[in-house]
Amino acid sequence: MGPELAELETSGPTGDGSRSEGRGRTAGEALRLRVVYVGGRGISDGAAQTWQPSRALGLGRRRGEPDESWLSIEDERVSREHARLYRQGAEVLVEDLGSRNGSFLNGARLANGQAQAVVDGDVLRLGDSFLIVRREPVALADAEIPTLIGVSQAACRLRAAIARVAGRERSVLITGESGTGKDVTAQAIHSASGRTGPLVAVNCAAIPASLAEATLFGVARGAFTGAVPHVGLFGEAEGGTLFLDEVGDLPRELQPKLLRVLETGEVFAVGSQRPIRRSVRIVAATNRDLSAALHEGQFREDLYARLAAETISLPPLRERREDILLLAAKYVGGALVLSPKLVAALLRYDFPRNIRELGHVVRRLADAGADAVDVQEEVLQALTPALARGVAVALSPAPAVSTPPRSAAPRPRSWQHGDPIPEKDQLVALLVAHRGNLTHIEAASGYSRRQFRRWLDQYGIDPTTFRGRSARA
């Protein structure tokens, strides 16, 4: 869809997640716009337009000329010439061109002719369509891993890392936040490894310390009175892969025995003096800070070194915004229809519980059936205050759509001078969600009623018009 790849000098995120203003040329990187949702059509596969910084890039509904720097968006709510991106010094700016339905940057509407700097990860909304701004290497390493969905740079790097380690015999340690897909990654490593045996998974945190050795290594016949002989998880995984999930919670007394198996490839069943040779590859995972566990003596350094012969770090979902809608569609087999309002909320929400939390949201939507419109509004109501507070929302099995009493939850931090003033759309969303009840809004958002009324007056909004109104009104 796009012109040739171009190197770009622009601003972007720093290592701590903050924005860094352009500090010179970034060799081998390009600015890309990924279309993730098209109004009237739905979720897009994230097709990327790479921008040539030598001239402005126009955005709109009309078709671009062959020699024109233009991105066409086939959305009836997008104006023919809606917005443009252009270079000014070290910054890249987006400007609204007097569009009928507005241009939004991370939820904030741009005034006609207003230009705003954009950086890596920003979300642009034009009409009912959504784009993610990315600064990426000109050539992205990738591999064919069908079970890992995503077009983001983070997803490409993950697939490439899996392909790199899959065919090796060394152990792999998968790290990352809870809910980032460690089990799916382990399955992908096993599937690409060529090993003919099964993948056997165990949650180390769920193994009772008294049964851990027998569970992993098996029990020999006659080991003790009433003993039931079995081969253990290592025996079940013969010729395949043993996935040790939550390996940071492995009982301390079992760690030297696991180390011995990794060093020798032999296990001793409980009650047996004869070692059994096992051909098993270990893939381990943890969301714990193992460096702290090492320092505190809760985890052996030599075992860590063996487990981490190869390491893969999983990216959080907030670093994969262009994958959110694709992952959501995967949960329901592609048949997912979302309102533009809900798309906007999903793309801006940080998903503290990552892909697992997204799954809860999508399953709630999929289970709604004919009531999908009502449930989408309920999900939107749940996400709206969460966007302001940056907290996870629990939407499975059913969302909490009513505001709890003040005593039921800690009060959010109130707005203070120096904090960003909420946009008009944010205030309207809160009024709709709470039917104009300023007391409920104060409890949910932390905004005092007096301050909230001042903002309403500033935007010319009458809160009484929202009282008793349904979420769809």
VOBALO-716669 format. One record per residue (C-alpha): x, y, z; residue in three letters. Coordinates in Angstrom, 1 decimal, padded with zeros to 4 digits. Example, Ala and Ser with C-alpha at 12.3 -4.5 7.8 and 13.67 -1.06 7.14 Angstrom:
% residues 2
{{012.3,-004.5,007.8},ALA}
{{013.7,-001.1,007.1},SER}
//
This chain:
% residues 473
{{000.0,000.0,000.0},MET}
{{002.8,002.4,000.7},GLY}
{{005.8,004.1,-000.9},PRO}
{{009.4,003.0,-000.4},GLU}
{{010.8,002.7,003.1},LEU}
{{012.5,005.8,004.4},ALA}
{{014.9,006.6,007.2},GLU}
{{013.4,009.1,009.5},LEU}
{{014.7,011.5,012.1},GLU}
{{011.9,012.0,014.6},THR}
{{010.9,011.8,018.2},SER}
{{009.9,008.7,020.1},GLY}
{{009.7,006.8,023.4},PRO}
{{012.6,006.5,025.8},THR}
{{013.5,003.4,027.6},GLY}
{{011.3,004.4,030.6},ASP}
{{008.3,004.9,028.4},GLY}
{{008.4,008.7,028.4},SER}
{{008.6,010.8,025.3},ARG}
{{012.0,011.9,024.0},SER}
{{012.0,014.9,021.6},GLU}
{{013.9,014.3,018.4},GLY}
{{017.6,014.2,019.1},ARG}
{{019.0,013.5,015.6},GLY}
{{018.9,010.9,013.0},ARG}
{{017.8,007.3,013.9},THR}
{{019.5,005.2,011.2},ALA}
{{017.5,002.5,009.6},GLY}
{{014.1,003.5,011.0},GLU}
{{010.9,004.5,009.3},ALA}
{{007.7,006.1,010.4},LEU}
{{004.7,003.9,009.6},ARG}
{{001.0,004.4,010.0},LEU}
{{-000.9,001.2,010.6},ARG}
{{-004.6,001.2,009.9},VAL}
{{-006.2,-001.0,012.6},VAL}
{{-009.9,-000.2,012.1},TYR}
{{-011.9,001.3,009.2},VAL}
{{-015.3,002.8,010.0},GLY}
{{-018.1,000.9,008.3},GLY}
{{-015.8,-002.0,007.6},ARG}
{{-014.4,-003.1,010.9},GLY}
{{-011.1,-004.5,012.1},ILE}
{{-008.2,-004.2,009.7},SER}
{{-005.1,-006.3,009.5},ASP}
{{-002.8,-003.4,010.3},GLY}
{{-001.6,-002.7,006.7},ALA}
{{001.2,-000.2,007.0},ALA}
{{001.9,003.0,005.1},GLN}
{{005.5,004.1,005.3},THR}
{{005.9,007.9,005.1},TRP}
{{008.5,009.7,003.1},GLN}
{{009.5,012.7,005.4},PRO}
{{010.5,014.9,002.5},SER}
{{006.9,016.0,001.9},ARG}
{{003.6,016.0,003.8},ALA}
{{001.5,012.9,003.9},LEU}
{{-002.2,013.5,003.2},GLY}
{{-004.9,011.5,004.9},LEU}
{{-008.5,011.3,003.6},GLY}
{{-011.2,009.5,001.8},ARG}
{{-010.3,010.4,-001.8},ARG}
{{-007.9,008.4,-003.9},ARG}
{{-004.4,009.7,-004.0},GLY}
{{-002.6,010.4,-007.3},GLU}
{{000.2,007.9,-008.3},PRO}
{{003.0,010.4,-007.5},ASP}
{{001.2,011.8,-004.4},GLU}
{{002.1,011.2,-000.8},SER}
{{-001.3,010.1,000.3},TRP}
{{-003.1,007.5,002.5},LEU}
{{-006.6,006.8,001.4},SER}
{{-009.2,005.7,004.1},ILE}
{{-012.5,004.4,002.7},GLU}
{{-014.7,005.6,005.6},ASP}
{{-017.7,007.8,004.8},GLU}
{{-017.1,009.7,008.0},ARG}
{{-013.6,010.6,006.9},VAL}
{{-013.5,013.9,004.8},SER}
{{-011.9,013.8,001.3},ARG}
{{-009.0,015.8,002.7},GLU}
{{-009.1,015.1,006.4},HIS}
{{-005.7,015.6,007.9},ALA}
{{-002.0,015.6,007.1},ARG}
{{001.4,014.7,008.6},LEU}
{{004.4,016.8,008.0},TYR}
{{007.9,017.4,009.3},ARG}
{{008.9,020.5,011.3},GLN}
{{012.5,020.5,012.5},GLY}
{{013.0,017.3,014.6},ALA}
{{009.2,016.8,015.1},GLU}
{{006.5,015.1,013.1},VAL}
{{003.2,017.0,013.4},LEU}
{{-000.4,016.0,012.6},VAL}
{{-002.8,018.7,011.5},GLU}
{{-006.6,018.7,011.0},ASP}
{{-007.6,020.1,007.7},LEU}
{{-011.1,021.3,008.6},GLY}
{{-012.6,017.8,008.6},SER}
{{-016.3,017.4,009.1},ARG}
{{-016.0,014.8,011.9},ASN}
{{-012.7,015.7,013.4},GLY}
{{-009.2,014.4,014.0},SER}
{{-008.3,013.0,017.4},PHE}
{{-004.8,012.3,018.9},LEU}
{{-005.0,009.9,021.8},ASN}
{{-008.6,010.8,022.4},GLY}
{{-008.1,014.6,022.3},ALA}
{{-009.7,016.4,019.4},ARG}
{{-007.6,018.7,017.3},LEU}
{{-009.1,022.1,016.3},ALA}
{{-009.3,023.0,012.7},ASN}
{{-005.8,023.9,011.6},GLY}
{{-004.3,022.8,014.9},GLN}
{{-001.1,020.8,014.7},ALA}
{{000.2,018.4,017.4},GLN}
{{003.4,016.5,017.6},ALA}
{{003.1,012.7,017.3},VAL}
{{005.4,010.0,018.6},VAL}
{{005.7,006.2,018.5},ASP}
{{002.6,004.5,019.8},GLY}
{{000.2,007.4,019.4},ASP}
{{-003.4,006.6,018.3},VAL}
{{-005.0,008.7,015.5},LEU}
{{-008.7,008.7,015.0},ARG}
{{-010.1,010.2,011.7},LEU}
{{-013.9,010.0,011.5},GLY}
{{-014.6,006.4,012.7},ASP}
{{-011.2,005.0,011.6},SER}
{{-008.1,004.4,013.7},PHE}
{{-004.4,004.4,013.0},LEU}
{{-001.4,003.6,015.1},ILE}
{{001.8,005.7,014.6},VAL}
{{005.0,003.6,014.8},ARG}
{{008.7,004.3,014.4},ARG}
{{010.2,001.0,013.4},GLU}
{{013.3,-000.5,011.8},PRO}
{{013.2,-000.4,008.0},VAL}
{{013.5,-004.2,008.0},ALA}
{{011.6,-006.1,010.7},LEU}
{{012.8,-009.6,011.6},ALA}
{{009.9,-012.0,011.6},ASP}
{{009.1,-015.7,011.3},ALA}
{{006.1,-017.9,010.4},GLU}
{{004.5,-018.8,013.8},ILE}
{{000.8,-019.1,013.0},PRO}
{{-000.4,-019.3,016.6},THR}
{{001.1,-015.9,017.4},LEU}
{{-001.1,-013.2,016.1},ILE}
{{000.1,-009.6,015.5},GLY}
{{001.7,-007.1,013.1},VAL}
{{003.5,-005.0,015.7},SER}
{{007.2,-004.8,016.0},GLN}
{{007.0,-006.5,019.3},ALA}
{{005.1,-009.5,017.8},ALA}
{{007.5,-009.8,015.0},CYS}
{{010.5,-009.8,017.3},ARG}
{{008.8,-012.5,019.5},LEU}
{{008.2,-014.8,016.5},ARG}
{{011.8,-014.3,015.4},ALA}
{{013.0,-015.2,018.9},ALA}
{{010.9,-018.3,019.0},ILE}
{{012.2,-019.4,015.6},ALA}
{{015.8,-018.8,016.8},ARG}
{{015.6,-020.9,019.9},VAL}
{{013.1,-023.6,018.8},ALA}
{{015.5,-026.0,017.1},GLY}
{{018.1,-025.9,019.9},ARG}
{{018.2,-028.4,022.7},GLU}
{{019.0,-025.8,025.4},ARG}
{{016.5,-024.8,028.1},SER}
{{014.4,-021.7,027.5},VAL}
{{013.3,-019.2,030.2},LEU}
{{010.2,-017.1,029.3},ILE}
{{009.7,-014.0,031.3},THR}
{{007.0,-011.3,031.2},GLY}
{{004.1,-009.8,033.0},GLU}
{{001.1,-012.0,034.0},SER}
{{-001.2,-012.6,031.1},GLY}
{{001.2,-012.0,028.3},THR}
{{000.9,-015.5,026.8},GLY}
{{003.7,-017.6,028.3},LYS}
{{001.7,-020.8,027.7},ASP}
{{001.1,-020.0,024.0},VAL}
{{004.8,-019.1,023.6},THR}
{{005.8,-022.4,025.1},ALA}
{{003.5,-024.3,022.8},GLN}
{{004.9,-022.4,019.8},ALA}
{{008.5,-023.3,020.8},ILE}
{{007.5,-026.9,021.1},HIS}
{{005.7,-027.0,017.8},SER}
{{008.6,-025.4,016.0},ALA}
{{011.2,-027.6,017.7},SER}
{{010.6,-030.8,015.7},GLY}
{{010.5,-032.9,018.8},ARG}
{{008.1,-035.8,018.4},THR}
{{007.0,-036.2,022.0},GLY}
{{004.3,-034.3,023.7},PRO}
{{004.3,-030.9,025.4},LEU}
{{003.5,-031.5,029.1},VAL}
{{002.8,-028.5,031.3},ALA}
{{002.8,-028.1,035.1},VAL}
{{002.2,-025.1,037.3},ASN}
{{005.1,-025.2,039.8},CYS}
{{003.2,-023.0,042.3},ALA}
{{000.4,-025.7,042.5},ALA}
{{002.7,-028.6,043.3},ILE}
{{002.5,-029.5,047.0},PRO}
{{006.1,-029.5,048.4},ALA}
{{005.6,-033.1,049.8},SER}
{{004.6,-034.4,046.4},LEU}
{{006.9,-032.4,044.1},ALA}
{{009.6,-035.0,043.7},GLU}
{{007.1,-037.8,042.9},ALA}
{{005.1,-035.5,040.6},THR}
{{008.1,-034.6,038.5},LEU}
{{010.3,-037.8,038.6},PHE}
{{007.8,-040.5,039.2},GLY}
{{007.4,-043.3,041.8},VAL}
{{009.0,-046.8,041.6},ALA}
{{007.1,-049.9,042.3},ARG}
{{007.3,-050.8,046.0},GLY}
{{008.7,-047.4,046.9},ALA}
{{006.4,-047.4,050.0},PHE}
{{003.3,-049.1,051.3},THR}
{{000.4,-048.5,048.9},GLY}
{{002.6,-046.7,046.3},ALA}
{{001.1,-046.4,042.8},VAL}
{{004.0,-046.6,040.4},PRO}
{{004.1,-043.9,037.6},HIS}
{{006.6,-042.3,035.4},VAL}
{{006.1,-038.7,036.5},GLY}
{{006.0,-035.6,034.3},LEU}
{{009.4,-036.2,033.0},PHE}
{{008.3,-039.6,031.8},GLY}
{{005.1,-038.3,030.3},GLU}
{{007.2,-035.7,028.3},ALA}
{{009.7,-038.2,027.0},GLU}
{{010.9,-037.1,023.6},GLY}
{{009.1,-033.8,023.9},GLY}
{{009.0,-030.7,026.1},THR}
{{008.2,-030.1,029.8},LEU}
{{006.8,-026.7,030.5},PHE}
{{007.5,-025.5,034.0},LEU}
{{005.2,-022.6,034.5},ASP}
{{005.7,-020.3,037.5},GLU}
{{009.2,-021.9,038.0},VAL}
{{010.0,-019.1,040.4},GLY}
{{007.7,-020.9,042.9},ASP}
{{009.5,-024.2,042.7},LEU}
{{010.1,-025.6,046.2},PRO}
{{013.6,-024.8,047.4},ARG}
{{014.3,-028.4,048.4},GLU}
{{013.5,-029.6,044.8},LEU}
{{015.8,-027.2,043.0},GLN}
{{019.0,-029.1,043.4},PRO}
{{017.3,-032.3,042.1},LYS}
{{016.0,-030.5,039.0},LEU}
{{019.5,-029.0,038.5},LEU}
{{020.9,-032.5,038.5},ARG}
{{018.4,-033.6,035.9},VAL}
{{019.3,-030.7,033.7},LEU}
{{023.0,-031.5,034.0},GLU}
{{022.9,-035.3,033.5},THR}
{{019.6,-035.9,031.7},GLY}
{{018.8,-038.6,034.2},GLU}
{{016.0,-038.8,036.8},VAL}
{{015.6,-040.9,039.9},PHE}
{{012.0,-042.0,040.6},ALA}
{{011.0,-042.0,044.3},VAL}
{{012.1,-045.3,045.9},GLY}
{{014.5,-046.2,043.1},SER}
{{018.3,-046.3,043.1},GLN}
{{018.6,-046.6,039.4},ARG}
{{018.7,-043.5,037.1},PRO}
{{016.4,-043.4,034.1},ILE}
{{017.6,-041.5,031.0},ARG}
{{015.1,-039.0,029.8},ARG}
{{015.1,-037.0,026.5},SER}
{{013.1,-034.0,027.6},VAL}
{{013.6,-030.3,026.8},ARG}
{{012.8,-027.8,029.5},ILE}
{{010.9,-024.6,028.8},VAL}
{{010.3,-022.6,032.0},ALA}
{{008.3,-019.4,032.6},ALA}
{{007.9,-016.9,035.4},THR}
{{006.4,-013.4,036.0},ASN}
{{008.5,-013.1,039.2},ARG}
{{011.7,-011.0,039.5},ASP}
{{014.1,-013.9,039.7},LEU}
{{017.0,-011.6,040.2},SER}
{{015.5,-010.6,043.5},ALA}
{{014.8,-014.2,044.4},ALA}
{{018.5,-015.0,043.7},LEU}
{{019.6,-012.1,045.9},HIS}
{{017.3,-013.4,048.7},GLU}
{{018.5,-017.0,048.4},GLY}
{{015.1,-018.2,047.4},GLN}
{{016.3,-019.5,044.0},PHE}
{{019.6,-021.2,043.1},ARG}
{{021.9,-019.3,040.9},GLU}
{{023.2,-022.4,039.2},ASP}
{{019.7,-023.6,038.4},LEU}
{{018.8,-020.2,037.0},TYR}
{{021.9,-020.3,034.8},ALA}
{{020.7,-023.7,033.4},ARG}
{{017.1,-022.7,032.9},LEU}
{{018.1,-019.4,031.2},ALA}
{{020.4,-020.9,028.6},ALA}
{{018.0,-019.2,026.2},GLU}
{{015.7,-016.3,027.3},THR}
{{012.6,-014.8,025.7},ILE}
{{010.9,-011.7,027.2},SER}
{{007.3,-011.3,026.3},LEU}
{{006.1,-007.7,025.6},PRO}
{{003.1,-006.3,027.5},PRO}
{{-000.1,-005.7,025.5},LEU}
{{000.3,-001.9,025.9},ARG}
{{003.4,-002.1,023.6},GLU}
{{001.3,-004.0,021.0},ARG}
{{-001.6,-001.6,020.5},ARG}
{{-001.9,-002.4,016.8},GLU}
{{-002.5,-006.1,017.7},ASP}
{{-005.3,-005.5,020.2},ILE}
{{-008.2,-005.7,017.7},LEU}
{{-006.6,-008.6,015.8},LEU}
{{-006.2,-010.5,019.1},LEU}
{{-009.8,-009.7,020.0},ALA}
{{-011.0,-011.0,016.7},ALA}
{{-009.0,-014.2,017.2},LYS}
{{-010.8,-015.0,020.4},TYR}
{{-014.1,-015.2,018.5},VAL}
{{-012.9,-016.6,015.3},GLY}
{{-013.0,-013.2,013.5},GLY}
{{-016.7,-012.5,013.9},ALA}
{{-016.4,-009.5,016.1},LEU}
{{-018.2,-006.2,015.4},VAL}
{{-017.3,-003.3,017.6},LEU}
{{-018.6,000.3,017.8},SER}
{{-016.1,003.1,017.1},PRO}
{{-016.5,004.3,020.7},LYS}
{{-015.5,000.9,022.0},LEU}
{{-012.6,000.7,019.6},VAL}
{{-011.3,004.0,020.8},ALA}
{{-011.5,002.9,024.5},ALA}
{{-009.8,-000.5,023.7},LEU}
{{-006.9,001.2,021.9},LEU}
{{-006.3,003.7,024.7},ARG}
{{-006.7,001.3,027.6},TYR}
{{-003.4,-000.1,029.0},ASP}
{{-004.7,-003.6,029.9},PHE}
{{-002.7,-004.1,033.1},PRO}
{{-003.6,-007.8,033.0},ARG}
{{-002.6,-008.0,029.3},ASN}
{{-004.0,-010.5,026.8},ILE}
{{-005.8,-012.4,029.5},ARG}
{{-007.8,-009.3,030.4},GLU}
{{-008.5,-008.6,026.8},LEU}
{{-009.8,-012.2,026.6},GLY}
{{-012.2,-011.5,029.5},HIS}
{{-013.6,-008.4,027.7},VAL}
{{-014.0,-010.1,024.3},VAL}
{{-015.6,-013.3,025.7},ARG}
{{-018.1,-011.0,027.5},ARG}
{{-018.9,-009.4,024.2},LEU}
{{-019.1,-012.7,022.3},ALA}
{{-021.4,-014.3,024.9},ASP}
{{-023.9,-011.4,024.5},ALA}
{{-025.2,-012.6,021.2},GLY}
{{-028.2,-010.5,020.2},ALA}
{{-027.6,-008.2,023.1},ASP}
{{-024.1,-007.2,021.8},ALA}
{{-025.0,-003.5,021.5},VAL}
{{-026.1,-003.3,025.1},ASP}
{{-023.1,-005.2,026.4},VAL}
{{-020.7,-003.0,024.3},GLN}
{{-022.1,000.0,026.1},GLU}
{{-021.7,-001.7,029.4},GLU}
{{-018.1,-002.6,028.6},VAL}
{{-017.5,001.0,027.5},LEU}
{{-018.9,002.3,030.8},GLN}
{{-016.5,000.0,032.7},ALA}
{{-013.5,001.1,030.6},LEU}
{{-014.2,004.8,030.7},THR}
{{-013.3,005.4,034.4},PRO}
{{-010.6,002.8,034.2},ALA}
{{-008.9,004.8,031.5},LEU}
{{-008.5,007.7,033.9},ALA}
{{-007.3,005.6,036.8},ARG}
{{-005.2,003.1,034.9},GLY}
{{-006.6,000.1,036.6},VAL}
{{-007.7,-003.3,035.4},ALA}
{{-011.4,-004.0,034.8},VAL}
{{-013.0,-007.3,035.7},ALA}
{{-015.5,-008.2,033.0},LEU}
{{-015.8,-011.9,033.5},SER}
{{-018.3,-013.5,033.9},PRO}
{{-020.2,-010.2,034.0},ALA}
{{-019.2,-006.5,034.1},PRO}
{{-019.9,-004.3,037.1},ALA}
{{-021.8,-001.4,035.5},VAL}
{{-023.1,000.4,038.5},SER}
{{-021.0,002.7,040.5},THR}
{{-020.2,001.2,044.0},PRO}
{{-020.8,003.1,047.1},PRO}
{{-017.9,005.2,048.3},ARG}
{{-017.1,002.8,051.1},SER}
{{-016.8,-000.1,048.7},ALA}
{{-013.5,001.0,047.1},ALA}
{{-010.7,003.4,047.8},PRO}
{{-011.4,006.9,046.4},ARG}
{{-009.3,007.7,043.3},PRO}
{{-006.9,010.6,043.6},ARG}
{{-008.7,013.9,042.9},SER}
{{-007.7,016.3,040.1},TRP}
{{-005.0,018.7,041.1},GLN}
{{-003.8,021.9,039.6},HIS}
{{-001.2,021.1,036.9},GLY}
{{-003.0,017.9,035.9},ASP}
{{-004.4,017.8,032.3},PRO}
{{-007.9,019.1,032.0},ILE}
{{-010.3,016.4,030.7},PRO}
{{-011.5,016.7,027.1},GLU}
{{-015.1,017.3,026.4},LYS}
{{-015.7,013.8,025.1},ASP}
{{-014.3,012.4,028.4},GLN}
{{-016.8,014.5,030.4},LEU}
{{-019.7,013.5,028.2},VAL}
{{-018.7,009.8,028.5},ALA}
{{-018.8,010.1,032.3},LEU}
{{-022.1,011.8,032.2},LEU}
{{-023.6,009.1,030.0},VAL}
{{-022.1,006.3,032.1},ALA}
{{-023.5,007.7,035.3},HIS}
{{-026.7,009.3,033.9},ARG}
{{-025.7,012.8,034.9},GLY}
{{-025.3,011.8,038.6},ASN}
{{-022.3,014.0,039.8},LEU}
{{-022.1,012.2,043.1},THR}
{{-021.4,008.9,041.3},HIS}
{{-019.0,010.6,039.0},ILE}
{{-017.1,012.0,041.9},GLU}
{{-016.8,008.6,043.6},ALA}
{{-015.7,006.9,040.3},ALA}
{{-013.3,009.4,038.9},SER}
{{-012.0,011.5,041.9},GLY}
{{-013.2,014.7,040.3},TYR}
{{-014.9,016.9,042.8},SER}
{{-018.5,018.0,041.9},ARG}
{{-017.6,021.6,042.1},ARG}
{{-014.6,021.2,039.7},GLN}
{{-016.6,019.0,037.4},PHE}
{{-019.4,021.7,037.2},ARG}
{{-016.8,024.3,036.3},ARG}
{{-015.5,022.1,033.4},TRP}
{{-019.1,021.5,032.2},LEU}
{{-019.7,025.3,032.2},ASP}
{{-016.5,025.8,030.3},GLN}
{{-017.6,023.4,027.6},TYR}
{{-021.3,024.6,027.7},GLY}
{{-022.6,021.2,028.8},ILE}
{{-025.9,020.9,030.8},ASP}
{{-025.6,017.9,033.1},PRO}
{{-029.4,017.8,033.7},THR}
{{-029.9,016.6,030.1},THR}
{{-028.1,013.3,030.9},PHE}
{{-030.3,012.4,033.9},ARG}
{{-032.2,009.2,033.4},GLY}
{{-030.8,008.9,029.9},ARG}
{{-029.8,005.4,028.8},SER}
{{-026.2,004.6,027.8},ALA}
{{-027.3,004.5,024.2},ARG}
{{-029.0,007.9,024.2},ALA}
//
